[in-house]
Amino acid sequence: MTYKLVFMADGAPTAVATDDLAFACANLGLTITGVERRATLRPCLQGQPKIAGMIGPCYGGEDDGVPVIRYEDAATHAALGA
């Protein structure tokens, strides 16, 4: 599984991609707070970690047929949603 963490840096979205979400969160000072339990989401999002201060998990497309699980900070979400 590929995870993508997206932050606003210098006014532009900046992404960090990883296969090891726990390691990336530890290095970025982020905290995993639980798992996504909503059964109405895409199956690939169900059971994925939730991260304090981040919006997600969200579907980020696919990479070689494997779903990308995306998380965004609030500033990125606001900028991309405008």
C-alpha positions as CSV (number, residue, x, y, z in Angstrom):
1,M,0.0,0.0,0.0
2,T,1.2,3.5,-0.8
3,Y,0.4,6.4,1.4
4,K,0.7,10.1,0.4
5,L,0.9,12.8,3.0
6,V,0.3,16.3,1.5
7,F,1.2,19.5,3.3
8,M,1.1,23.2,2.2
9,A,4.7,24.4,2.0
10,D,5.7,27.9,0.6
11,G,2.2,28.3,-0.8
12,A,2.2,25.0,-2.7
13,P,1.1,21.5,-1.9
14,T,4.1,19.2,-1.1
15,A,3.7,15.4,-1.0
16,V,5.5,12.8,1.0
17,A,5.0,9.3,-0.3
18,T,5.7,6.2,1.8
19,D,4.9,2.5,2.2
20,D,5.5,2.7,5.9
21,L,3.0,5.2,7.3
22,A,3.9,4.6,11.0
23,F,7.5,5.5,10.3
24,A,6.7,8.6,8.2
25,C,4.3,9.8,10.9
26,A,6.9,9.4,13.6
27,N,9.4,11.3,11.6
28,L,7.0,14.1,10.8
29,G,5.7,14.4,14.3
30,L,2.2,13.1,13.4
31,T,0.1,10.8,15.6
32,I,-2.0,7.9,14.3
33,T,-5.2,8.1,16.3
34,G,-7.2,5.0,15.2
35,V,-8.7,3.5,12.1
36,E,-11.4,4.5,9.6
37,R,-14.6,2.6,10.4
38,R,-17.1,4.0,8.0
39,A,-18.5,1.2,5.9
40,T,-19.8,3.6,3.2
41,L,-16.3,4.4,2.0
42,R,-14.4,2.7,-0.7
43,P,-13.2,-0.7,0.5
44,C,-9.5,0.3,0.2
45,L,-10.2,3.2,2.7
46,Q,-12.0,1.1,5.3
47,G,-9.6,0.1,8.2
48,Q,-6.9,2.6,7.2
49,P,-5.3,4.7,9.9
50,K,-6.6,8.1,10.9
51,I,-4.0,10.8,11.6
52,A,-4.5,13.7,14.0
53,G,-4.6,17.0,12.2
54,M,-4.9,15.5,8.8
55,I,-7.9,15.0,6.5
56,G,-8.2,11.4,5.4
57,P,-7.9,8.7,4.6
58,C,-8.9,9.7,1.0
59,Y,-8.6,7.8,-2.3
60,G,-5.6,9.1,-4.2
61,G,-5.9,7.1,-7.3
62,E,-3.8,4.0,-8.1
63,D,-0.1,3.3,-8.6
64,D,0.5,0.3,-10.8
65,G,-3.0,-1.0,-9.8
66,V,-2.5,-0.5,-6.1
67,P,-4.6,2.1,-4.3
68,V,-2.9,5.2,-3.0
69,I,-4.2,6.4,0.4
70,R,-4.0,10.2,0.7
71,Y,-4.0,12.5,3.7
72,E,-4.0,16.3,3.5
73,D,-3.4,19.0,6.1
74,A,-6.3,21.6,6.3
75,A,-4.4,24.3,4.3
76,T,-3.9,21.9,1.4
77,H,-7.5,20.7,1.5
78,A,-8.8,24.3,1.5
79,A,-6.4,25.3,-1.4
80,L,-7.3,22.3,-3.6
81,G,-11.0,22.5,-2.8
82,A,-11.3,26.1,-3.9
